[in-house]
Structure formats: structure tokens, C-alpha cells
Amino acid sequence: MPSDNKIEASLNTAPAPKAADKILDVAFDLFYREGIRAIGVDEIVRRAGV
């Protein structure tokens, strides 16, 4: 009978960052470097890769 190692496999892999977390990180960085009025949502999403 083969064992089911789904739990073991899930414990050995790091979770991918959530899209919302990545967007917030990129937005914070861009706003800091270029100013809040110089950056649009399209640019944030493009640079975040989501």
C-alpha cells in the first residue's frame, strides 16, 4: 500500500508570496523612489509581475 506524502511535501516547500504582498512591496518602493503622483496602478502591477 503506497503511503500518501502530501503533508510531508507541503511542509518541505516554501509558500509563494501572495500577489497582494508583492504589489504592496512594489508600490511602497516606487512611491518612495518616484513619488506617489508619478506612479500609476498599471506601472505597479507591471513591475510586480502579477
Backbone bond lengths (Angstrom), bond angles and torsions (degrees), N, CA, C in turn:
res aa  C-N    CA-C-N  psi(-1)  N-CA   C-N-CA  omega(-1)  CA-C   N-CA-C  phi
1 M - - - 1.455 - - 1.527 108.49 -
2 P 1.334 118.16 118.84 1.465 120.38 -179.24 1.525 110.75 -71.23
3 S 1.322 114.71 142.52 1.471 118.40 179.10 1.520 109.88 -86.30
4 D 1.291 115.55 151.06 1.460 121.79 179.98 1.524 108.06 -96.87
5 N 1.317 117.69 111.87 1.462 122.03 -175.81 1.523 112.82 -103.84
6 K 1.319 118.14 28.34 1.461 120.57 -179.62 1.523 111.50 -62.22
7 I 1.317 116.91 -39.42 1.465 119.96 -179.58 1.519 109.69 -67.26
8 E 1.323 117.63 -44.48 1.465 120.73 178.25 1.518 111.05 -60.87
9 A 1.319 117.67 -43.91 1.458 121.43 -179.27 1.520 110.97 -63.06
10 S 1.325 117.21 -40.02 1.460 119.19 -178.78 1.524 112.03 -69.96
11 L 1.314 117.72 -27.15 1.459 120.61 178.72 1.521 112.07 -77.47
12 N 1.320 117.24 -21.89 1.455 121.46 -176.91 1.520 113.67 -91.12
13 T 1.305 118.54 -5.56 1.459 121.16 -178.62 1.520 109.49 -112.90
14 A 1.315 115.08 138.10 1.463 120.08 177.50 1.524 108.74 -78.85
15 P 1.319 117.49 139.68 1.463 119.21 179.00 1.522 111.04 -69.82
16 A 1.305 115.64 144.63 1.461 120.69 177.02 1.524 108.80 -71.71
17 P 1.339 117.01 146.43 1.463 118.19 178.19 1.529 109.97 -63.87
18 K 1.300 115.72 142.76 1.453 120.19 178.99 1.523 109.48 -70.67
19 A 1.321 116.02 148.08 1.457 121.38 -179.14 1.526 110.70 -58.76
20 A 1.318 116.96 -40.93 1.465 119.90 -179.04 1.523 111.48 -62.84
21 D 1.327 116.91 -40.30 1.465 120.27 178.36 1.519 111.23 -64.29
22 K 1.324 116.51 -41.42 1.461 120.63 179.97 1.529 110.62 -65.77
23 I 1.322 116.85 -42.93 1.464 121.01 178.92 1.523 110.36 -60.97
24 L 1.323 117.34 -44.33 1.463 120.46 179.70 1.522 111.99 -63.73
25 D 1.319 117.10 -41.19 1.467 120.61 178.43 1.523 111.32 -62.50
26 V 1.325 116.13 -46.03 1.465 120.62 -179.81 1.525 110.17 -65.65
27 A 1.324 117.62 -43.84 1.460 121.06 -179.53 1.522 111.00 -61.35
28 F 1.312 117.15 -44.82 1.463 120.69 179.07 1.522 110.44 -58.85
29 D 1.327 116.35 -46.68 1.463 121.18 -179.11 1.530 111.44 -62.72
30 L 1.322 116.96 -46.01 1.466 120.15 -179.21 1.523 111.89 -67.09
31 F 1.311 117.55 -42.75 1.461 120.27 178.24 1.524 110.84 -61.47
32 Y 1.314 116.80 -39.96 1.461 121.05 179.97 1.528 110.88 -65.49
33 R 1.338 116.40 -45.16 1.465 120.06 -175.15 1.522 113.68 -79.10
34 E 1.338 117.81 -36.31 1.458 119.77 -170.69 1.525 114.36 -117.22
35 G 1.305 117.44 -8.61 1.459 120.78 -179.47 1.516 111.70 94.22
36 I 1.299 115.19 146.98 1.463 120.66 -173.95 1.530 112.25 -68.08
37 R 1.309 117.40 -29.13 1.467 120.23 -178.76 1.528 112.75 -82.59
38 A 1.320 117.31 -13.82 1.463 121.00 -177.44 1.529 112.89 -91.06
39 I 1.316 117.72 -9.48 1.464 121.45 -173.92 1.522 110.26 -119.01
40 G 1.334 115.18 132.67 1.458 120.93 177.15 1.519 111.47 -107.59
41 V 1.298 115.07 169.71 1.459 121.20 -179.18 1.529 110.95 -61.19
42 D 1.325 117.18 -40.29 1.465 120.26 -179.85 1.522 111.63 -58.91
43 E 1.317 117.27 -41.34 1.466 121.42 179.54 1.528 111.06 -67.04
44 I 1.303 117.21 -40.64 1.471 120.94 178.81 1.526 110.24 -62.11
45 V 1.312 116.95 -47.98 1.462 121.46 -178.78 1.526 110.63 -64.66
46 R 1.320 117.12 -40.88 1.466 120.79 179.44 1.521 110.60 -61.20
47 R 1.322 116.55 -47.45 1.469 120.14 -178.32 1.523 112.73 -71.96
48 A 1.318 116.71 -27.45 1.464 119.96 177.56 1.527 111.25 -76.72
49 G 1.320 116.15 -20.26 1.459 120.16 178.82 1.514 114.40 73.70
50 V 1.310 115.66 31.48 1.472 118.85 178.50 1.514 110.72 -118.40
